[in-house]
Amino acid sequence: MDVEMETVKLEQIVMKWFPDMLPFFNQRELNSMIVLRDGLTILEPEDAMEIIQFSICEHQSTGFLH
């Protein structure tokens, strides 16, 4: 079985499933690169939300270090 890795920007994930959330992200967050094991086309909405939530947490924790 082939695994189709795909690297996308967080912005692509947000735009595909939750475009209403776009204004809540800054450009640095939206430009974050996300590696998807099976590619964007088969990503489920609940997985997309998990990625978005994780990314928000990552950016909040690194924000305190700057």
Backbone torsions as a table, in degrees:
resi	resn	phi	psi	omega
1	MET	NA	125.4	178.6
2	ASP	-82.2	137.0	174.2
3	VAL	-102.0	124.3	-176.7
4	GLU	-99.7	91.4	178.8
5	MET	-74.4	140.9	177.8
6	GLU	-142.1	135.3	176.7
7	THR	-105.4	125.6	-179.2
8	VAL	-132.9	163.9	173.5
9	LYS	-83.9	150.1	176.2
10	LEU	-55.1	-34.8	179.6
11	GLU	-55.3	-39.0	179.9
12	GLN	-64.8	-38.9	179.4
13	ILE	-68.3	-45.6	179.7
14	VAL	-61.4	-46.3	-177.9
15	MET	-63.0	-34.9	-176.9
16	LYS	-73.6	-41.9	-173.7
17	TRP	-110.3	-32.4	-173.5
18	PHE	-136.5	58.6	-176.4
19	PRO	-59.7	-25.7	178.0
20	ASP	-64.1	-20.9	-178.8
21	MET	-84.1	-10.3	-174.3
22	LEU	-51.2	-44.1	-178.3
23	PRO	-63.5	-15.9	-177.2
24	PHE	-84.4	-3.6	-179.0
25	PHE	-110.2	146.3	171.9
26	ASN	-90.5	170.0	-174.6
27	GLN	-63.7	-34.3	179.2
28	ARG	-63.5	-41.2	177.7
29	GLU	-65.8	-45.0	-178.4
30	LEU	-64.1	-27.8	179.9
31	ASN	-84.8	-2.1	178.7
32	SER	-58.3	134.7	179.6
33	MET	-89.4	131.3	-178.8
34	ILE	-120.1	129.9	176.4
35	VAL	-97.8	120.8	179.4
36	LEU	-103.4	126.2	-176.8
37	ARG	-61.3	-42.9	-175.4
38	ASP	-111.2	10.8	177.2
39	GLY	87.4	164.3	-175.4
40	LEU	-69.7	-32.0	-172.5
41	THR	-65.2	-30.7	-178.3
42	ILE	-106.8	8.3	177.5
43	LEU	-66.0	129.0	-179.7
44	GLU	-85.2	152.2	179.9
45	PRO	-55.4	-39.2	-179.5
46	GLU	-69.0	-32.7	175.1
47	ASP	-69.7	-39.1	177.7
48	ALA	-60.7	-43.5	179.6
49	MET	-64.1	-39.0	178.4
50	GLU	-63.1	-41.9	177.9
51	ILE	-63.4	-44.3	179.7
52	ILE	-62.1	-45.5	179.8
53	GLN	-63.0	-42.3	178.9
54	PHE	-62.9	-42.7	-179.7
55	SER	-63.2	-40.9	177.4
56	ILE	-60.5	-45.8	179.4
57	CYS	-62.1	-42.3	179.5
58	GLU	-61.0	-45.1	-178.0
59	HIS	-71.4	-31.4	177.3
60	GLN	-68.9	-42.2	-177.7
61	SER	-69.9	-36.2	178.3
62	THR	-76.7	-22.1	179.8
63	GLY	-63.7	-29.7	-179.8
64	PHE	-75.6	-16.9	-176.8
65	LEU	-87.0	-13.3	-175.8
66	HIS	-89.0	NA	NA
